[in-house]
Amino acid sequence: MFWKFKRQVDTVFVDTNSADFHIESSVNVILSPSLYWVKKVSLPLQSLREVKPLLESLFEDMLPEGRYSYEAYKFGEEYFIFAYEDKYILDLLAQKGVPASKINGVYFAQNEFLHLEEAKKIDESEVILVKDDIVILLPAKFSTAQNMLDVTEIKLSKHRITLKQFGHILNAKSLYTIVALFVVLLLLVGSEYIITLNKIDKLQTQRDNIFHKYALKPTMMQNRSLLKGYEESYKRQMQLRKVLAVVLGMHLKSMHKVKFIAYKNRKVTLRYSGLKKGDEGYIETYFRAKSLNYSAKYKNNIWYVEVKL
């Protein structure tokens, strides 16, 4: 009698900043959010078979130039849709010591960490977390995460992908097979072409309605300009938040007080009372340790500080 045992396959998380691996047997690979694009979309379609022909158009004007593959998964009444470059990922994996021959399965972090309850560190510079149902990377300095991400015991989802290797040379037999398949597909595509056009038209109408409802600009260029403005505003607010966290988080000596805080023209103005000239040394040491760009002066028993964002 022969007994058949299920072989345990290790799992690794791969990011562009990952250290090199030493792979001896097959592994499952979870791709970092830095290695794919993802959207959560609501579509008036009932099945993945209807959604997949539209994926490329749904990523239009978003992706840099490249050769992409697309995938989609159902999420309640909505869909997660993905775009990724097979060759770029395969090259990166090979560079990190994970050859294609050793890959058992490839998974998106979006599916494997969707139910992550708190942010986890992937290294000293980045953390991974879930924001509005999207798994994202964030600079570690913007998070209080302490625990490292551990994939050794993770139970992988059923949503795996197969990375395609481009550039193979076709022999005559393969070419004839492809031509035959192409003829069959052409007949199938011809029967669905009009249906797909109608669905694209419906999506375009919905898109126009959304633009009208939220008073968006008529062109993507204008909307990108708006987005850039919002991103710059967000960056300034995060910088302001960092400064305030440093100032308000510092333990001052009992007689020293923050008497005044103001923000104007990307500058935070502070006034400290109760300091004699020379008392400010320990505060300046703290500011320098936190990398604040500040200038200060002492006048009439008040220490004036200006922090530039």
N, C-alpha and C positions, 0 to 999 in steps of 0.2 A: 504493500500500500504506500502511495506517495502522498505527502502532505504539501499543500501549496500555501506559502506564507506571503502576505502582502508586504512588499519592501517599503520601508520608511524612507521618504524623500525629504531632504532638508529644504528649508525655505530661506531665501536671502532677499533683502531689500536693497535696491540699487538706485543710487542718485548720481548726478554728475560729479558730486564731491566725495563719493564713496571711496574708501581705500580699496586696494587690489584684493581679490579673493584668491584662495588656493583651493580649487575645486577638484575633488578626486572622484566623485560619483555624481549622478544626475541631481539637479536641484530645481525647485520651483522659484521663479523670479517675480517679485512684486515691484512694479515700476513706480518710481517717485513721480509726484505731480509735475516735476520739472521736465518729464520725458513725454508728456502728451498734453493735448488740449481737451477740455471737457466743458459741456454746457448741460444745464437742466432745462428742458423745453417742454411746453405743453402743445400738443398737436391734435388736430381733429381726426386722428387715425387710430384704428383699433388693433393693428398688429405690427410687429417688427418688419414683416415682409413688405408692408406698405411704406414704412419709415425709411428703410435702408437706401432706396433709390434717391432719397432727397438729402442725404447727409452732406454731400459735397456742397450743395447750394446753401445749406444751413450754416456752413463755415465760411461762406463767401466773404471776402474783404477782411477776414480775421487772421488767416494764416500767412506766414512768410512763404517765399517761393520754395517749392520742394515737391517730393513725390509722396503722397500720403495714402494711408489706409484709414478706413472709417469703421466704427462699431457703435452699436446702440443697445441699451438694456432698458427694460421696463422698470419704472419706479412709481408704484401706486398708479395714479392716473396720468403720470408724466413719464418722460424718457430722459435717461442720461445718454448723451451722444459724445463720441470720442473721435479725435483725429490724431494720428501718430505717424512718424516716419520709420518704417521698418529698418531700412539700411542704417540710419543714424543710431537706432537702438542696438542693433546687432553689432555694429562697429564699437559702440561704447562698451557693451557687455564683453566683447572679445578683449578690448583694451584693459578692462577691469579683471580679466582672468576667468570669464565665464563664456567659454566657446559654445557655439550653437549646438554642437554635438552633445553637450552636457545639460541642455535645457529640457526639463520635463514638461513645464507649463509656464505661461507668462500671464500675469494678472495686473490689473490696474489698482493702485492704492485707493482710488475712489471707491471701489467695490469692497476691498478687504478691510478698510479702516472707516467705513461710513458710520459705524456705531461707536466710534472712539469717544469715550466720555470726557476725556481731558487731553490737553496738549501733551505731546511726548517729544523729547529731544531725539533727533537723529544724529546729531553731532554737537560740537560746542557752538556752532554758528547758526543752526537752523532747528526749528521745531515743526512738527506736523500736527494739524488739528482740523476739526470739522467746523465750517462756517456756512450757515444757510444750506446745509445738505451737500456742500462741496468740500472735499478734502484738499487742503492747501498747505503750502509751506510758508513759514513766517520767520523772519530773523529772530534769533533767540533773545535778542535784547528787548524785544517787544512782548516777551512772555515770561511768566513766572514758573514755567514747567521745570520740574526737577528730575522726573523719571525718564530713563532712556526707552526708546522704542524697542520692543522685543517681539520678534516674529517666529521664534522657535516653536511656540505652542499654538500659533494661530491656526484656526480651522478655515481653510480657503473656501471661497464661494465657488459656484459652478460657472462663473463668468471668466473663462480663460480665452486667450487669443493665441493665434499662431503667427509668428513673425515670418514674413515672406522674404526669401533671399533672391534679390534681383541679379541679372547679368548672367544667367545660365545659358549655355550654348544649346540650341535645339537641334536634334538630329531629324532625319527625314520622317521617321515614323511618328515622332512627337509632333512634327509640324502637320502631318496629315490628320492626326487626332484632333489637334487644335482647330484646324479648318472645319472639320466635321462638327465639332462642338460649337464653333462660331456660327455655322449655318443654323443649327438648332436654336441657339440663343437669339439669333437675328429674328427668327420666326416668333419666339416668345416676346422679345422686346417690342416687335411690331404690334403685337396684340395689346401690350400694356402702354404703348407710347401715348396714346390719346388720353388714357386714364391718368397717367402721370402728369401730363400737361395741365389737365383740369385741376389736379390737386395742387400743383405749383401755383396756378392762378388763384386758387382759394387761399393759399398761404400768403400770397402777395397782397390780396385784399385785406387779410387780417393784419398783415404788417402795416399797411397804409392806415388802417383803423387805429392801430396802436400809436403810430406816429402822430395821428391827429388827436387822440385822446390825451396823450401826455405832452402835447405841444412840442414835439421834437423837430429839429431842423430837417429840411427836405433832403439833404445829402449826407452821406456818411462822413465826408470830410468835415462838415460843420459840426456833426455830432462828436467826431473825434476831438475837435477843438474844445467842445464843451467838456468832454471827459478829461482832457488834459488839464483844464482849469480846475475841475473837481479833484483830480489827483494831486495837483499842486497845493490846493487848499487842505486836502487831507494830510499831505506831508507836513505842512506848516503846523497843523493842529497836533500831529503826533510829536513834532519837535517841541511845541509849547507844553504838551503833556509831560514830556520827558523832563523839561526844565522845572516845571511845577512839582513833579514827583521828587526831584533832587532837592529842591528848596524846602518843601514841606516835609520831606522825609528825614531831614537832618535833625539830630538831637542837639539843640543849642544849650549853652550853659544857662543856668537859671536866670541870670540878670540880663541876658541878651534876648532881644525880641525882633521878629519881623514886623516892622511898623506899617509898611506900605508895600503893595504889589500892584503893578499896572502893566498892561500890554498895549503897545501901539507901534505901528510901522515895523512889524517883525522884530520888536525889541521888548524884552521884559525888564521893567524897572523895579528895583528893590531898595528899601530903606531899612537899615538895621539900627535899632536904638540900644542904649545901655552898654555900648562898646567904647572903651578908651582906645586911644590910638595905639595900635600894635596888638589889640585883642583879636583882630580879624584874621590873624594868621592861620588858626586852625580851620576857619571857614574856607579860606582860600585853598588850603591843602585839600579839603574835601571837594571843592569845585574842580580843581585840576584833576583829581582822581576820577571825577565823573565826566571829564573832557568837555566842560562848559567853556564856550567862547565869551569871556566877560571882561569888562573893565570896571575899575572901582576908584573911589576917592573918599577921603575922610574930611568932613567939614561940620563944625559946630556940634560936636558930639554925635553926629549921625554919619553912618557909613553908607554911601550911595553905591549901588551896584547896577550895571547895565549889561544884560545878557543878550547877544545877538543870535537870532535863529537862522 
